[in-house]
Amino acid sequence: MQNKVLYVLLGLVALILIVRASVFTVNEGQLAIKSIGGEIIDSNFEPGLHFRVPLVEDVSRFDKRIITQLYPAERFLTREQEQLNVDFYVKWRISNLRRYYESTGGTEDVANARLGETIKDSIKTAVTQRTLQQVITAERAEFTDAMMKNIRPAAEQLGVDLVDVKITKIDLPQQVRDSVFDRMRATFKAQAAKLRAEGIETSERTRAEANKEQTQILADAARQAAQIRGQGDASASEVYARSYTKNAEFYSFYRSMQSYRESVGTAGDMLVIAPDSAYFKYFQTPQPKH
């Protein structure tokens, strides 16, 4: 009786083990492959419970979510043979499970290594086509677009879909950083000196033109003033002449009054002239005319 119970228990355990070995589950975030001796026989499994032949069929599960891989800094040479250290990362996910399994053996590290080599080749191509200054000042999007065009075909051959590729840092090696910065500083200094010299030249030319124009304006004004003054003197002489012709005594009196005003018109003026001089004849008591 005891042996019978033991056999039953052993049978139940064996059945449970066979059932457990015959089923497998695929989670929502997983992909699965069923293979025999490394040859894929099925790869289209929905999330849930599935069956397999124990000890004959193998099941491999893979993460179908986005995978992010960071790569250490790599050294590249620019067009003028300057060294640059470039850090980058890639985001990818499996798009063709059968191709991914056949090309990488289902190993994530193999996929990352192959993608990394392809990305490095793309960065190398982009960097070698540019000078150091162009690489430093260029938009990161330029590198990303160029890399994505070159990397996508290689990624498709691996059965993965590229989600994103980004350059995280572009830096100079310490041994060349100072010399490069000194050269860039000298270049910018030369450009500044050139612009400053051009500004001084423009300023001097503008000042010379302004001085020339000022001299011309003053000369024209002086000529016009001389003409007007001459015309005024001529008019005054004409008026004086007419006045003298009409009344010589009044003209003499008027001119004497002008002379008095101009010679003794301010405080402190002094004239040493005899009082009975003809100059002061209009200050003397006028003699009645007979």
C-alpha positions as a LaTeX table, in Angstrom:
\begin{tabular}{lrrr}
\hline
Residue & $x$ (\AA) & $y$ (\AA) & $z$ (\AA) \\
\hline
Met1 & 0.00 & 0.00 & 0.00 \\
Gln2 & 2.76 & 2.38 & 0.91 \\
Asn3 & 4.61 & 1.61 & $-2.35$ \\
Lys4 & 1.45 & 2.36 & $-4.32$ \\
Val5 & 1.04 & 5.73 & $-2.64$ \\
Leu6 & 4.71 & 6.47 & $-3.28$ \\
Tyr7 & 4.34 & 5.64 & $-6.96$ \\
Val8 & 1.30 & 7.85 & $-7.23$ \\
Leu9 & 3.15 & 10.72 & $-5.60$ \\
Leu10 & 6.14 & 10.22 & $-7.87$ \\
Gly11 & 3.81 & 10.14 & $-10.87$ \\
Leu12 & 2.15 & 13.37 & $-9.79$ \\
Val13 & 5.51 & 15.06 & $-9.29$ \\
Ala14 & 6.67 & 13.87 & $-12.71$ \\
Leu15 & 3.43 & 15.11 & $-14.28$ \\
Ile16 & 3.80 & 18.48 & $-12.62$ \\
Leu17 & 7.39 & 18.75 & $-13.83$ \\
Ile18 & 6.39 & 17.76 & $-17.35$ \\
Val19 & 3.55 & 20.28 & $-17.35$ \\
Arg20 & 5.82 & 23.02 & $-15.99$ \\
Ala21 & 8.44 & 22.17 & $-18.61$ \\
Ser22 & 5.80 & 22.16 & $-21.35$ \\
Val23 & 4.49 & 25.70 & $-20.77$ \\
Phe24 & 6.10 & 29.12 & $-20.78$ \\
Thr25 & 4.85 & 32.66 & $-20.37$ \\
Val26 & 5.58 & 35.79 & $-22.33$ \\
Asn27 & 5.15 & 39.07 & $-20.47$ \\
Glu28 & 3.83 & 42.30 & $-21.93$ \\
Gly29 & 7.32 & 43.79 & $-22.31$ \\
Gln30 & 8.92 & 40.68 & $-23.82$ \\
Leu31 & 9.49 & 38.93 & $-27.12$ \\
Ala32 & 10.10 & 35.19 & $-27.36$ \\
Ile33 & 11.62 & 32.67 & $-29.77$ \\
Lys34 & 11.08 & 28.93 & $-29.82$ \\
Ser35 & 13.90 & 26.98 & $-31.39$ \\
Ile36 & 15.23 & 23.47 & $-31.85$ \\
Gly37 & 18.99 & 23.10 & $-31.87$ \\
Gly38 & 19.42 & 26.82 & $-32.52$ \\
Glu39 & 17.01 & 26.82 & $-35.47$ \\
Ile40 & 14.01 & 29.10 & $-35.01$ \\
Ile41 & 10.63 & 27.40 & $-35.42$ \\
Asp42 & 8.40 & 30.18 & $-34.12$ \\
Ser43 & 8.81 & 33.81 & $-33.04$ \\
Asn44 & 5.27 & 35.20 & $-33.09$ \\
Phe45 & 4.13 & 34.94 & $-29.51$ \\
Glu46 & 1.57 & 37.22 & $-27.94$ \\
Pro47 & 1.77 & 37.98 & $-24.21$ \\
Gly48 & 0.36 & 35.07 & $-22.23$ \\
Leu49 & 0.76 & 31.31 & $-21.74$ \\
His50 & 2.26 & 29.08 & $-24.48$ \\
Phe51 & 3.34 & 25.45 & $-24.91$ \\
Arg52 & 6.53 & 23.73 & $-26.00$ \\
Val53 & 7.96 & 20.22 & $-26.20$ \\
Pro54 & 10.11 & 19.67 & $-23.10$ \\
Leu55 & 13.79 & 18.91 & $-23.60$ \\
Val56 & 13.37 & 19.42 & $-27.36$ \\
Glu57 & 12.24 & 22.96 & $-27.92$ \\
Asp58 & 14.13 & 25.85 & $-26.31$ \\
Val59 & 12.55 & 29.23 & $-25.51$ \\
Ser60 & 14.50 & 32.50 & $-25.41$ \\
Arg61 & 12.97 & 35.75 & $-24.17$ \\
Phe62 & 14.07 & 39.28 & $-25.09$ \\
Asp63 & 13.22 & 42.75 & $-23.87$ \\
Lys64 & 11.15 & 44.63 & $-26.46$ \\
Arg65 & 11.41 & 47.95 & $-24.63$ \\
Ile66 & 13.84 & 50.70 & $-25.63$ \\
Ile67 & 17.45 & 49.93 & $-24.70$ \\
Thr68 & 19.90 & 52.76 & $-23.96$ \\
Gln69 & 23.61 & 52.19 & $-24.37$ \\
Leu70 & 26.24 & 54.76 & $-23.34$ \\
Tyr71 & 29.65 & 54.61 & $-25.01$ \\
Pro72 & 32.92 & 55.93 & $-23.53$ \\
Ala73 & 34.76 & 58.81 & $-25.20$ \\
Glu74 & 36.37 & 57.95 & $-28.52$ \\
Arg75 & 39.16 & 59.94 & $-30.18$ \\
Phe76 & 38.71 & 61.28 & $-33.72$ \\
Leu77 & 40.75 & 63.50 & $-36.05$ \\
Thr78 & 39.39 & 66.62 & $-37.75$ \\
Arg79 & 40.21 & 67.73 & $-41.30$ \\
Glu80 & 43.34 & 69.55 & $-40.08$ \\
Gln81 & 44.35 & 66.50 & $-38.00$ \\
Glu82 & 43.29 & 67.93 & $-34.64$ \\
Gln83 & 42.23 & 65.38 & $-32.02$ \\
Leu84 & 38.74 & 65.37 & $-30.50$ \\
Asn85 & 37.15 & 63.26 & $-27.77$ \\
Val86 & 33.50 & 62.48 & $-28.51$ \\
Asp87 & 30.99 & 60.90 & $-26.09$ \\
Phe88 & 27.71 & 59.50 & $-27.46$ \\
Tyr89 & 24.81 & 57.19 & $-26.69$ \\
Val90 & 22.23 & 55.24 & $-28.69$ \\
Lys91 & 18.65 & 54.17 & $-28.00$ \\
Trp92 & 17.28 & 51.16 & $-29.87$ \\
Arg93 & 14.72 & 48.36 & $-29.70$ \\
Ile94 & 14.16 & 45.09 & $-31.49$ \\
Ser95 & 12.12 & 45.46 & $-34.67$ \\
Asn96 & 12.71 & 42.07 & $-36.35$ \\
Leu97 & 13.17 & 39.37 & $-33.74$ \\
Arg98 & 14.16 & 36.60 & $-36.14$ \\
Arg99 & 16.83 & 38.74 & $-37.83$ \\
Tyr100 & 18.04 & 40.04 & $-34.46$ \\
Tyr101 & 18.47 & 36.49 & $-33.16$ \\
Glu102 & 20.25 & 35.27 & $-36.30$ \\
Ser103 & 22.65 & 38.26 & $-36.53$ \\
Thr104 & 23.54 & 38.67 & $-32.85$ \\
Gly105 & 22.72 & 35.29 & $-31.37$ \\
Gly106 & 20.18 & 37.12 & $-29.23$ \\
Thr107 & 22.94 & 38.78 & $-27.22$ \\
Glu108 & 22.37 & 42.43 & $-26.31$ \\
Asp109 & 26.09 & 43.12 & $-25.85$ \\
Val110 & 26.80 & 41.94 & $-29.40$ \\
Ala111 & 24.12 & 44.28 & $-30.76$ \\
Asn112 & 25.52 & 47.22 & $-28.76$ \\
Ala113 & 29.06 & 46.49 & $-29.93$ \\
Arg114 & 28.08 & 46.35 & $-33.61$ \\
Leu115 & 25.96 & 49.49 & $-33.36$ \\
Gly116 & 28.81 & 51.24 & $-31.58$ \\
Glu117 & 31.27 & 50.44 & $-34.35$ \\
Thr118 & 28.83 & 51.71 & $-36.98$ \\
Ile119 & 28.24 & 54.94 & $-35.03$ \\
Lys120 & 31.98 & 55.48 & $-34.60$ \\
Asp121 & 32.48 & 55.15 & $-38.36$ \\
Ser122 & 29.71 & 57.71 & $-38.97$ \\
Ile123 & 31.19 & 60.15 & $-36.43$ \\
Lys124 & 34.62 & 59.70 & $-37.98$ \\
Thr125 & 33.23 & 60.52 & $-41.43$ \\
Ala126 & 31.43 & 63.63 & $-40.11$ \\
Val127 & 34.44 & 64.90 & $-38.14$ \\
Thr128 & 37.07 & 64.34 & $-40.83$ \\
Gln129 & 35.03 & 66.47 & $-43.24$ \\
Arg130 & 35.13 & 69.49 & $-40.92$ \\
Thr131 & 37.71 & 71.71 & $-39.27$ \\
Leu132 & 38.03 & 71.91 & $-35.50$ \\
Gln133 & 36.19 & 75.23 & $-35.36$ \\
Gln134 & 33.39 & 73.89 & $-37.57$ \\
Val135 & 32.98 & 70.84 & $-35.33$ \\
Ile136 & 32.88 & 72.91 & $-32.14$ \\
Thr137 & 30.49 & 75.55 & $-33.48$ \\
Ala138 & 28.26 & 73.22 & $-35.51$ \\
Glu139 & 24.83 & 72.20 & $-34.28$ \\
Arg140 & 24.66 & 68.71 & $-32.78$ \\
Ala141 & 21.64 & 68.06 & $-35.01$ \\
Glu142 & 23.95 & 68.15 & $-38.04$ \\
Phe143 & 25.95 & 65.23 & $-36.67$ \\
Thr144 & 22.82 & 63.36 & $-35.59$ \\
Asp145 & 21.18 & 63.64 & $-39.00$ \\
Ala146 & 24.34 & 62.53 & $-40.79$ \\
Met147 & 24.83 & 59.59 & $-38.44$ \\
Met148 & 21.21 & 58.42 & $-38.62$ \\
Lys149 & 21.41 & 58.20 & $-42.41$ \\
Asn150 & 24.46 & 55.95 & $-42.22$ \\
Ile151 & 23.44 & 53.89 & $-39.21$ \\
Arg152 & 19.84 & 52.98 & $-40.07$ \\
Pro153 & 20.74 & 50.46 & $-42.82$ \\
Ala154 & 23.22 & 48.74 & $-40.49$ \\
Ala155 & 20.64 & 48.70 & $-37.70$ \\
Glu156 & 18.05 & 47.11 & $-39.99$ \\
Gln157 & 20.51 & 44.34 & $-40.80$ \\
Leu158 & 20.73 & 43.67 & $-37.06$ \\
Gly159 & 16.96 & 43.59 & $-36.79$ \\
Val160 & 16.76 & 46.65 & $-34.54$ \\
Asp161 & 15.16 & 50.06 & $-34.91$ \\
Leu162 & 17.16 & 53.16 & $-33.96$ \\
Val163 & 15.18 & 55.45 & $-31.68$ \\
Asp164 & 17.85 & 58.08 & $-31.04$ \\
Val165 & 21.56 & 58.74 & $-31.42$ \\
Lys166 & 23.07 & 61.69 & $-29.60$ \\
Ile167 & 26.49 & 63.31 & $-29.18$ \\
Thr168 & 26.68 & 64.09 & $-25.46$ \\
Lys169 & 30.07 & 65.83 & $-25.37$ \\
Ile170 & 32.77 & 67.04 & $-27.76$ \\
Asp171 & 36.02 & 67.83 & $-26.01$ \\
Leu172 & 39.68 & 68.35 & $-26.77$ \\
Pro173 & 42.40 & 66.20 & $-25.24$ \\
Gln174 & 44.20 & 68.01 & $-22.46$ \\
Gln175 & 47.54 & 67.99 & $-24.26$ \\
Val176 & 46.20 & 69.93 & $-27.27$ \\
Arg177 & 43.49 & 72.02 & $-25.61$ \\
Asp178 & 45.75 & 74.88 & $-24.56$ \\
Ser179 & 47.49 & 75.16 & $-27.92$ \\
Val180 & 44.20 & 75.09 & $-29.82$ \\
Phe181 & 42.67 & 77.73 & $-27.59$ \\
Asp182 & 45.78 & 79.91 & $-27.95$ \\
Arg183 & 45.56 & 79.61 & $-31.72$ \\
Met184 & 41.87 & 80.43 & $-31.72$ \\
Arg185 & 42.51 & 83.36 & $-29.39$ \\
Ala186 & 45.24 & 84.67 & $-31.73$ \\
Thr187 & 42.88 & 84.30 & $-34.71$ \\
Phe188 & 40.11 & 86.22 & $-32.98$ \\
Lys189 & 42.62 & 88.85 & $-31.84$ \\
Ala190 & 43.82 & 89.31 & $-35.41$ \\
Gln191 & 40.25 & 89.62 & $-36.62$ \\
Ala192 & 39.53 & 92.20 & $-33.90$ \\
Ala193 & 42.66 & 94.19 & $-34.85$ \\
Lys194 & 41.62 & 94.12 & $-38.49$ \\
Leu195 & 38.13 & 95.34 & $-37.67$ \\
Arg196 & 39.57 & 98.01 & $-35.36$ \\
Ala197 & 41.95 & 99.23 & $-38.11$ \\
Glu198 & 39.12 & 99.32 & $-40.62$ \\
Gly199 & 37.05 & 101.30 & $-38.12$ \\
Ile200 & 39.87 & 103.81 & $-37.54$ \\
Glu201 & 40.37 & 104.19 & $-41.30$ \\
Thr202 & 36.67 & 104.79 & $-41.82$ \\
Ser203 & 36.61 & 107.26 & $-38.93$ \\
Glu204 & 39.58 & 109.22 & $-40.30$ \\
Arg205 & 38.13 & 109.25 & $-43.79$ \\
Thr206 & 34.79 & 110.47 & $-42.47$ \\
Arg207 & 36.50 & 113.14 & $-40.33$ \\
Ala208 & 38.59 & 114.32 & $-43.31$ \\
Glu209 & 35.50 & 114.55 & $-45.50$ \\
Ala210 & 33.70 & 116.47 & $-42.74$ \\
Asn211 & 36.64 & 118.89 & $-42.33$ \\
Lys212 & 36.77 & 119.39 & $-46.09$ \\
Glu213 & 33.07 & 120.06 & $-46.19$ \\
Gln214 & 33.37 & 122.44 & $-43.23$ \\
Thr215 & 36.20 & 124.37 & $-44.91$ \\
Gln216 & 34.19 & 124.62 & $-48.10$ \\
Ile217 & 31.10 & 125.81 & $-46.24$ \\
Leu218 & 33.11 & 128.42 & $-44.30$ \\
Ala219 & 34.80 & 129.61 & $-47.50$ \\
Asp220 & 31.46 & 129.93 & $-49.25$ \\
Ala221 & 30.04 & 131.75 & $-46.25$ \\
Ala222 & 33.05 & 134.12 & $-46.10$ \\
Arg223 & 32.73 & 134.82 & $-49.84$ \\
Gln224 & 29.03 & 135.49 & $-49.52$ \\
Ala225 & 29.66 & 137.68 & $-46.44$ \\
Ala226 & 32.31 & 139.66 & $-48.33$ \\
Gln227 & 29.94 & 140.11 & $-51.25$ \\
Ile228 & 27.13 & 141.25 & $-48.97$ \\
Arg229 & 29.50 & 143.51 & $-47.04$ \\
Gly230 & 30.76 & 145.02 & $-50.29$ \\
Gln231 & 27.24 & 145.54 & $-51.48$ \\
Gly232 & 26.41 & 147.17 & $-48.13$ \\
Asp233 & 29.46 & 149.43 & $-48.29$ \\
Ala234 & 28.59 & 150.39 & $-51.83$ \\
Ser235 & 25.03 & 151.16 & $-50.81$ \\
Ala236 & 26.28 & 153.17 & $-47.80$ \\
Ser237 & 28.73 & 155.12 & $-49.96$ \\
Glu238 & 25.95 & 155.86 & $-52.39$ \\
Val239 & 23.72 & 157.09 & $-49.55$ \\
Tyr240 & 26.56 & 159.19 & $-48.15$ \\
Ala241 & 27.22 & 160.68 & $-51.55$ \\
Arg242 & 23.58 & 161.60 & $-52.05$ \\
Ser243 & 23.42 & 163.06 & $-48.54$ \\
Tyr244 & 26.53 & 165.16 & $-49.14$ \\
Thr245 & 25.16 & 166.45 & $-52.38$ \\
Lys246 & 21.88 & 167.50 & $-50.82$ \\
Asn247 & 23.24 & 168.97 & $-47.56$ \\
Ala248 & 26.99 & 169.08 & $-47.04$ \\
Glu249 & 26.72 & 170.66 & $-43.57$ \\
Phe250 & 24.34 & 167.98 & $-42.29$ \\
Tyr251 & 26.57 & 165.27 & $-43.76$ \\
Ser252 & 29.59 & 166.76 & $-41.96$ \\
Phe253 & 27.59 & 166.91 & $-38.73$ \\
Tyr254 & 26.42 & 163.30 & $-39.05$ \\
Arg255 & 29.91 & 161.99 & $-39.72$ \\
Ser256 & 31.27 & 163.95 & $-36.74$ \\
Met257 & 28.62 & 162.41 & $-34.47$ \\
Gln258 & 29.64 & 158.94 & $-35.66$ \\
Ser259 & 33.27 & 159.73 & $-34.97$ \\
Tyr260 & 32.44 & 161.02 & $-31.45$ \\
Arg261 & 30.51 & 157.86 & $-30.67$ \\
Glu262 & 33.25 & 155.54 & $-31.87$ \\
Ser263 & 36.14 & 157.44 & $-30.24$ \\
Val264 & 34.74 & 158.53 & $-26.89$ \\
Gly265 & 31.76 & 156.30 & $-26.58$ \\
Thr266 & 33.06 & 154.03 & $-23.76$ \\
Ala267 & 34.27 & 154.70 & $-20.22$ \\
Gly268 & 37.98 & 155.41 & $-19.89$ \\
Asp269 & 38.45 & 156.75 & $-23.44$ \\
Met270 & 40.74 & 159.76 & $-23.61$ \\
Leu271 & 41.58 & 162.15 & $-26.46$ \\
Val272 & 44.43 & 164.68 & $-26.22$ \\
Ile273 & 43.19 & 167.41 & $-28.57$ \\
Ala274 & 43.08 & 171.16 & $-28.18$ \\
Pro275 & 39.60 & 172.30 & $-27.14$ \\
Asp276 & 39.42 & 174.79 & $-29.98$ \\
Ser277 & 40.30 & 172.08 & $-32.52$ \\
Ala278 & 38.07 & 171.78 & $-35.52$ \\
Tyr279 & 37.30 & 168.25 & $-34.39$ \\
Phe280 & 35.04 & 169.64 & $-31.61$ \\
Lys281 & 33.50 & 172.43 & $-33.64$ \\
Tyr282 & 29.99 & 171.01 & $-33.15$ \\
Phe283 & 30.47 & 171.12 & $-29.36$ \\
Gln284 & 31.16 & 174.81 & $-29.52$ \\
Thr285 & 28.50 & 177.51 & $-29.35$ \\
Pro286 & 27.13 & 177.78 & $-32.86$ \\
Gln287 & 27.54 & 181.15 & $-34.45$ \\
Pro288 & 24.44 & 182.67 & $-35.91$ \\
Lys289 & 24.51 & 183.03 & $-39.64$ \\
His290 & 24.07 & 186.58 & $-40.98$ \\
\hline
\end{tabular}
